[in-house]
Amino acid sequence: MVLPKASPEYSEPEYAKPQDRAKAPYYHSNIDHRLVPEELLEKYSHVAREQQLEHIHLIRDKTWDIRAYPCIGLGSWFTPQLSRLPVYDDILRHVKEGAVLMDIGTFLGHDLRRLAFDGASSDKLYGVDIVNHFDISYEFFRDRDRFKGQFIQSDILSTLSPGLIALQGKVDIVLVSQVLHQWDWGNQVKAAETMVTFTKPGSWIVGNQIGNPVAQDVHLKSLSTTVWRHNLDSFAKMFEAVGTATSSRWETQAWLRTFPEMGWDAKDGAWMEPNVCVIEFVARRPL
Ligand SMILES: C[S@@+](CC[C@H](N)C(=O)[O-])C[C@H]1O[C@@H](n2cnc3c(N)ncnc32)[C@H](O)[C@@H]1O
């Protein structure tokens, strides 16, 4: 089910606006190699193996025409990420027991489908995104008649939609992958403070984002933007600051990963700064 959007004010970076594929260093015309032995399309979506390459290219290009995010052009979203997080088994168990999970920046809701495929009941799953990729997600996963998760169109840096406000204080696990890194320190803190409003004691905030062993502001020339790169220390500090601002306490655990460790090519990050990597994280709000 897709809930209507609330606010026309968007806070996306300029580079996310639709742009010419040929000019983007992170649009790779051939993403065949992303089709790692992948059961989701075959066993969940029932897309025959011989149709899968055509299917992922078609859907990737449809989504690129909506928003030109680097991970969409690279096709890196297609490599399973949530299921390789060290706490994935705990997340899955928790959701199977009835926990509510909200995926912020859900894009095609692929992580939600992974949970459903792994046995979670989809009716406790919520996908949030600033723009509607949801209709294409049903086309990709061929599950409009059976996926019971709800999609909410809302900007988490701006006025929240009523559907999101209704979930404040009710979410057990907030997932945020490949989203926070698009912002500077200030907007990452702002987004994290908003995420905290959905939580309650016992909740977790989990996910990953692009990181660097040296925490720093990085100017990305090809995106004409400056972003904050976290390392383990700065990530913990951000949650200390967020906890203070929201009167909540957070215990963080994080891991730095190379691109190959994420299942990506080392050259996928060649258009970014040296030593770029990924930070996976879990922030726990004690009971
Ligand atoms: C790079 S994709 C990541 C998709 C997915 N989470 C993953 O890990 O593969 C970032 C997603 O965040 C969404 N997004 C960007 N800014 C947002 C905002 N302010 N509020 C909600 N969603 C946002 C984009 O539309 C996009 O679908």
The ligand as an SDF file (V2000), in Angstrom:
LIG
                    3D

 27 29  0  0  0  0  0  0  0  0999 V2000
   21.1590    5.7970   -2.4620 C   0  0  0  0  0  0  0  0  0  0  0  0
   19.5280    5.2740   -2.2360 S   0  0  0  0  0  0  0  0  0  0  0  0
   19.6680    3.9850   -1.0170 C   0  0  0  0  0  0  0  0  0  0  0  0
   18.6310    2.9260   -1.1900 C   0  0  0  0  0  0  0  0  0  0  0  0
   18.6560    1.7650   -0.1690 C   0  0  0  0  0  0  0  0  0  0  0  0
   18.3990    2.2210    1.1730 N   0  0  0  0  0  0  0  0  0  0  0  0
   19.9280    0.9720   -0.2460 C   0  0  0  0  0  0  0  0  0  0  0  0
   20.6400    0.8750    0.7640 O   0  0  0  0  0  0  0  0  0  0  0  0
   20.2310    0.4160   -1.3010 O   0  0  0  0  0  0  0  0  0  0  0  0
   18.9680    6.6450   -1.2410 C   0  0  0  0  0  0  0  0  0  0  0  0
   17.4690    6.7010   -1.1320 C   0  0  0  0  0  0  0  0  0  0  0  0
   17.1210    7.7040   -0.1570 O   0  0  0  0  0  0  0  0  0  0  0  0
   16.0640    8.4860   -0.6400 C   0  0  0  0  0  0  0  0  0  0  0  0
   16.1380    9.8110    0.0120 N   0  0  0  0  0  0  0  0  0  0  0  0
   17.0240   10.7910   -0.2460 C   0  0  0  0  0  0  0  0  0  0  0  0
   16.7890   11.8680    0.5320 N   0  0  0  0  0  0  0  0  0  0  0  0
   15.7350   11.5420    1.3160 C   0  0  0  0  0  0  0  0  0  0  0  0
   15.0150   12.2490    2.3140 C   0  0  0  0  0  0  0  0  0  0  0  0
   15.3350   13.5100    2.6380 N   0  0  0  0  0  0  0  0  0  0  0  0
   13.9690   11.6370    2.9130 N   0  0  0  0  0  0  0  0  0  0  0  0
   13.6230   10.3640    2.5620 C   0  0  0  0  0  0  0  0  0  0  0  0
   14.2650    9.6520    1.6130 N   0  0  0  0  0  0  0  0  0  0  0  0
   15.3180   10.2300    1.0010 C   0  0  0  0  0  0  0  0  0  0  0  0
   16.2960    8.5290   -2.1510 C   0  0  0  0  0  0  0  0  0  0  0  0
   15.1520    8.8460   -2.9000 O   0  0  0  0  0  0  0  0  0  0  0  0
   16.8030    7.1130   -2.4250 C   0  0  0  0  0  0  0  0  0  0  0  0
   15.7610    6.2190   -2.7400 O   0  0  0  0  0  0  0  0  0  0  0  0
  1  2  1  0
  2  3  1  0
  2 10  1  0
  3  4  1  0
  4  5  1  0
  5  6  1  0
  5  7  1  0
  7  8  2  0
  7  9  1  0
 10 11  1  0
 11 12  1  0
 11 26  1  0
 12 13  1  0
 13 14  1  0
 13 24  1  0
 14 15  1  0
 14 23  1  0
 15 16  2  0
 16 17  1  0
 17 18  1  0
 17 23  2  0
 18 19  1  0
 18 20  2  0
 20 21  1  0
 21 22  2  0
 22 23  1  0
 24 25  1  0
 24 26  1  0
 26 27  1  0
M  CHG  2   2   1   9  -1
M  END
$$$$
